[in-house]
């Protein structure tokens, strides 16, 4: 096998990787109970009599129940007081019971029956007048409930779901820290296998297996690998090119650990950087640092985005979303979803608070030439922001070797 620029190859690098997940503790039952208690407090403050949580990350966050959304209604009603009421197809009862972490009655419907009528009856029994609807629930579920329970007012549950999930607990932060440590180790390994002619498919396959080796059983949660001019497209191209000397390399990837997600991007040059590549890379790093320094308790999410854009504008890029420059927001929240509240975007008046977690990725796109995205995540403490992973050191030494 041809060796990479780091004097290594995929077989050698995979053999060097070790499982890093053993010490990671999943969320415990006491935390799920505390989340439900907090949700019920917010429900009462918002005037909601109950919450409907659909299969997916909201159901997982509040009840610990892992279930993927589908065309069949599977979810939970969380009353403002009392235990959850689960709703599921009858033939899935045994399977669902095996996933339950928070006790509650399971109400089942047969295939020829309407789950919405079943849910409507539960709402009537609970005397629910106003229902908070999981914002991630598909329209057919919201519409089905509206048709079956026309007297029940349905509104967004986001004040409760986001109100709880935006600020992470110490246990959540620990899981995210370990997941990010795992992905950064994969980044280091992949840089050592790069060679002229390697394809994005080869690199993606290596990253997937490398994530498994460091302790993510499902491998990569996602993976974007781009070389040269392709790197100017934030989320890739239909037919990516193979690697050539002098290309900008952009690799954006992450994994899941007990449901929590990592998401790290590194950009560097395969070979000697040109003057333009070096200048743009350094400007990207300066914008990322400016965003980090602007992240203070009580500052707004929009203000963090403004800080990054000010650096780029001073460097002659943009302004606003114009190219060459930054075509998207500076960052997003992260947790059980790779993109979740709150967002570092212009005009977002949400105040930063302890426990909030963000990506910091004010990407610079130079059409027809290359793009540079340095993405690390930070979380807010009472004393300000703290990096999960240290940012890339320089275009010549991105991993501090």
C-alpha positions in Angstrom: 0.0 0.0 0.0 1.3 3.5 -0.9 2.2 5.4 2.2 0.9 8.9 3.0 2.7 12.2 3.5 3.0 11.3 7.2 4.9 8.2 6.4 2.0 5.9 7.2 -0.9 4.1 5.6 -4.4 3.1 6.5 -3.5 -0.3 7.9 -0.9 1.1 10.1 -3.0 4.0 11.3 -6.0 1.8 12.1 -3.8 -0.6 14.1 -2.6 2.4 16.2 -6.1 3.5 17.2 -7.6 2.4 20.5 -11.0 2.4 22.0 -11.5 5.7 23.9 -15.1 5.2 24.9 -14.8 2.8 27.9 -14.9 5.5 30.5 -17.9 7.3 29.1 -21.0 7.1 31.3 -24.4 7.2 29.7 -27.1 9.5 31.1 -28.5 8.0 34.3 -32.1 7.6 35.4 -31.9 10.3 37.9 -31.1 12.8 35.2 -34.1 11.8 33.1 -36.3 12.3 36.1 -34.8 15.8 36.6 -35.4 16.6 32.9 -39.0 15.7 33.2 -39.4 17.7 36.3 -37.9 20.7 34.6 -40.1 20.2 31.5 -43.2 20.2 33.7 -42.1 23.4 35.4 -41.7 25.1 32.0 -45.0 23.6 30.7 -46.8 25.1 33.6 -45.1 28.5 33.1 -46.1 28.4 29.4 -49.7 27.4 30.0 -49.3 23.9 28.5 -51.4 21.1 29.9 -49.3 18.4 28.2 -46.5 17.8 25.8 -46.4 15.4 22.9 -42.9 14.0 22.2 -42.5 12.1 18.9 -40.0 9.3 18.3 -36.6 10.9 17.9 -34.2 13.0 20.0 -36.8 14.8 22.1 -38.3 11.5 23.2 -34.8 10.3 23.9 -33.8 13.4 25.8 -36.8 13.4 28.2 -37.6 9.7 28.6 -34.4 7.8 27.5 -36.5 5.9 24.9 -34.5 5.3 21.7 -36.9 5.1 18.8 -36.6 6.3 15.2 -39.5 8.2 13.7 -41.5 6.6 10.9 -44.9 6.6 9.3 -46.3 5.0 12.5 -47.1 7.1 15.5 -44.7 6.3 18.4 -44.3 8.9 21.2 -45.2 10.0 24.6 -47.6 12.4 26.3 -46.0 14.3 29.2 -48.7 15.8 31.4 -48.0 18.9 33.4 -48.2 16.7 36.4 -47.7 12.9 36.6 -46.0 10.1 34.7 -45.6 9.9 30.9 -48.2 8.0 28.8 -46.6 6.2 25.9 -48.3 5.5 22.5 -47.2 2.7 20.2 -48.4 0.1 17.7 -49.5 -3.0 19.6 -47.1 -5.2 17.7 -44.2 -3.1 19.0 -45.2 -3.3 22.7 -42.6 -5.8 23.7 -39.8 -4.1 21.8 -40.8 -0.6 23.2 -40.9 -1.9 26.8 -37.3 -3.0 26.4 -36.2 0.5 25.6 -38.2 2.3 28.3 -36.1 4.1 30.9 -38.8 6.2 32.5 -41.8 4.3 33.8 -45.3 5.0 32.3 -48.3 3.2 30.9 -48.1 2.2 27.2 -51.2 2.7 25.2 -51.4 0.6 22.0 -53.3 0.8 18.7 -53.8 -2.0 16.2 -52.8 -1.5 12.6 -56.4 -0.8 11.5 -57.0 1.7 14.3 -56.3 5.4 14.5 -53.5 6.3 16.9 -54.8 9.9 16.8 -58.1 8.9 18.2 -56.3 6.9 20.9 -54.2 10.0 21.7 -57.3 12.2 21.6 -58.9 10.0 24.3 -55.8 10.3 26.5 -55.9 14.0 26.1 -59.6 14.0 27.1 -58.8 11.8 30.1 -56.1 14.2 31.2 -58.3 17.2 30.6 -55.8 18.7 28.3 -56.9 22.0 26.8 -53.6 23.1 25.4 -51.0 20.7 23.9 -47.4 21.5 23.2 -46.4 19.7 20.0 -42.9 18.4 19.5 -41.5 20.8 16.9 -39.8 17.8 15.1 -43.0 15.9 14.7 -44.1 15.5 11.0 -47.1 17.4 9.8 -49.2 14.2 9.4 -49.0 13.6 13.2 -49.9 17.2 14.1 -52.7 17.2 11.6 -54.0 13.8 12.8 -54.2 15.0 16.3 -55.9 18.3 15.2 -58.5 16.3 13.3 -59.1 13.8 16.2 -59.1 16.4 19.0 -60.4 19.7 17.4 -61.2 21.2 20.8 -57.6 20.9 21.9 -55.4 23.8 21.1 -52.0 22.8 19.7 -49.0 25.0 19.8 -45.2 24.6 19.6 -43.4 22.8 22.4 -40.1 24.6 21.6 -40.2 26.8 24.7 -40.1 23.6 26.7 -37.9 21.4 24.5 -35.3 24.1 23.7 -35.7 25.5 27.2 -34.4 22.3 28.6 -32.0 21.1 25.9 -30.1 24.3 25.2 -28.2 24.1 28.5 -26.2 20.9 28.9 -25.6 19.1 32.2 -22.1 18.0 33.4 -23.0 14.5 32.2 -23.9 15.7 28.8 -20.7 17.8 28.5 -18.6 14.8 29.5 -20.1 12.7 26.8 -19.6 15.4 24.2 -16.0 16.0 25.3 -15.2 12.3 24.9 -16.9 12.1 21.5 -15.0 15.1 20.3 -11.7 13.7 21.6 -12.4 10.6 19.6 -13.0 12.5 16.4 -10.0 14.7 16.8 -7.8 11.5 17.1 -9.4 10.3 13.8 -8.5 13.6 12.2 -4.9 13.2 13.2 -4.8 9.7 11.8 -6.3 10.6 8.4 -3.9 13.4 7.9 -1.1 10.8 8.0 -2.5 8.6 5.2 -3.0 11.3 2.6 -1.1 10.8 -0.7 -1.4 12.1 -4.2 -4.3 10.4 -6.0 -6.2 9.3 -2.9 -9.9 9.6 -3.4 -12.5 11.1 -1.1 -14.2 7.7 -1.0 -11.0 6.1 0.3 -10.6 8.8 3.0 -14.3 8.5 3.9 -14.0 4.7 4.3 -10.9 5.1 6.5 -12.6 7.7 8.7 -15.7 5.5 9.2 -13.5 2.5 10.3 -11.3 4.7 12.4 -14.3 6.0 14.3 -15.3 2.4 15.0 -11.7 1.7 16.3 -11.9 4.6 18.8 -15.2 3.5 20.2 -18.1 4.6 18.0 -19.8 1.3 17.1 -21.8 2.9 14.2 -18.6 4.6 12.8 -18.9 8.1 11.4 -22.2 9.9 12.1 -21.4 11.9 9.0 -18.3 12.7 6.8 -17.4 15.4 4.3 -14.1 15.1 2.5 -13.2 17.7 -0.1 -10.0 18.6 -2.0 -8.9 21.7 -4.0 -11.6 23.9 -5.5 -14.3 21.5 -4.2 -13.5 22.7 -0.7 -15.2 26.1 -1.5 -18.6 24.3 -1.4 -19.5 24.0 2.3 -21.3 20.7 2.0 -19.6 19.2 -1.0 -20.0 18.5 -4.7 -21.6 15.7 -6.7 -18.4 14.4 -8.2 -15.4 15.1 -5.8 -11.9 15.2 -7.2 -8.9 13.1 -6.0 -6.1 14.7 -4.1 -3.3 16.6 -5.8 -0.2 18.3 -4.3 -1.1 21.9 -3.5 -4.8 21.2 -2.8 -6.6 22.5 0.2 -7.9 19.6 2.2 -11.2 20.0 4.1 -12.5 17.2 6.3 -15.6 17.6 8.4 -16.7 14.6 10.4 -18.1 13.3 13.7 -19.5 10.4 15.6 -22.0 9.5 18.3 -21.4 8.4 21.8 -24.4 7.4 23.8 -26.4 9.6 21.4 -24.3 12.7 21.8 -22.5 14.0 18.7 -19.1 15.3 17.8 -18.5 17.6 14.8 -15.0 18.8 13.9 -13.6 20.3 10.7 -9.9 20.7 9.8 -8.6 22.5 6.7 -4.9 22.3 5.7 -2.8 22.2 2.5 -1.4 19.0 1.0 2.0 20.3 0.3 3.4 23.8 0.6 0.6 26.5 1.0 0.5 29.3 -1.5 0.5 32.9 -0.2 -3.3 33.1 -0.8 -4.0 29.8 1.0 -1.9 30.9 4.0 -3.5 34.4 4.2 -7.1 33.0 4.0 -6.3 30.3 6.5 -4.9 32.8 9.0 -7.9 35.1 8.5 -10.2 32.1 9.2 -8.4 31.4 12.4 -8.6 35.0 13.5 -12.4 35.1 12.8 -12.8 31.9 14.8 -10.9 33.3 17.7 -12.9 36.6 17.6 -16.1 34.6 17.8 -14.8 32.7 20.8 -13.7 35.9 22.6 -17.1 37.5 21.9 -18.9 34.6 23.6 -19.5 35.9 27.1 -22.3 35.2 29.6 -25.2 37.5 28.7 -23.9 38.4 25.3 -26.2 37.6 22.4 -25.8 34.7 19.9 -26.0 37.3 17.1 -23.2 39.3 18.6 -20.8 36.3 18.3 -21.7 36.1 14.6 -21.1 39.8 14.2 -17.6 39.5 15.8 -16.5 36.9 13.3 -17.8 38.8 10.3 -16.1 42.0 11.5 -12.7 40.3 11.2 -13.5 39.0 7.7 -14.8 42.4 6.5 -11.6 44.1 7.9 -9.6 41.5 5.8 -11.5 42.5 2.7 -14.0 39.7 2.5 -17.7 39.8 2.2 -19.4 41.9 3.4 -22.4 40.0 4.8 -22.9 36.7 3.0 -21.1 37.7 -0.2 -18.2 35.7 -1.6 -15.3 35.5 -1.2 -16.4 35.4 2.5 -18.6 33.6 4.9 -21.9 32.4 3.3 -23.6 31.0 6.4 -24.0 31.5 10.1 -20.9 31.3 12.4 -22.2 28.4 14.4 -24.9 26.1 15.7 -25.8 24.4 18.9 -25.1 20.7 19.3 -26.1 17.8 21.5 -28.3 14.8 20.6 -28.9 16.6 17.3 -25.9 17.8 15.2 -27.7 21.1 14.7 -29.9 22.3 17.5 -30.6 25.5 19.5 -29.3 28.1 19.9 -27.7 29.3 16.7 -24.8 31.8 16.3 -26.5 33.8 13.6 -27.1 37.5 12.9 -30.1 38.9 14.8 -30.4 36.1 17.3 -31.0 37.9 20.6 -30.8 34.7 22.7 -28.4 35.4 25.6 -25.5 33.1 26.2 -25.8 31.1 29.4 -23.8 28.4 31.2 -24.2 25.0 29.6 -24.8 26.2 26.1 -22.7 24.4 23.5 -21.8 25.8 20.0 -19.8 25.0 16.9 -17.5 27.9 15.9 -17.0 27.7 12.1 -16.9 31.0 10.3 -16.0 29.3 7.0 -14.3 31.3 4.2 -15.3 30.3 0.6 -13.2 31.5 -2.3 -15.1 30.4 -5.4 -13.1 28.6 -8.0 -10.1 28.3 -5.7 -10.7 26.7 -2.2 -12.5 27.0 1.1 -11.2 27.0 4.6 -13.4 25.8 7.5 -11.9 25.5 11.0 -14.6 24.1 13.2 -14.2 23.5 16.9 -16.9 23.6 19.6 -17.0 25.4 22.9 -19.3 25.4 25.8 -20.3 28.2 28.1 -19.2 28.3 31.8 -20.1 30.9 34.4 -16.6 32.4 33.6 -17.0 32.4 29.8 -16.4 30.0 26.9 -14.2 26.9 27.1 -13.0 24.9 24.1 -13.9 21.2 23.8 -11.0 20.8 21.4 -8.1 23.2 20.9 -8.2 25.0 17.5 -5.8 24.1 14.8 -2.4 25.6 15.5 -1.3 26.8 12.0 -1.7 25.9 8.3 1.7 24.3 8.4 1.1 22.4 11.7 -2.7 22.0 12.1 -2.5 19.3 14.8 0.3 20.7 16.9 2.8 18.0 16.0 
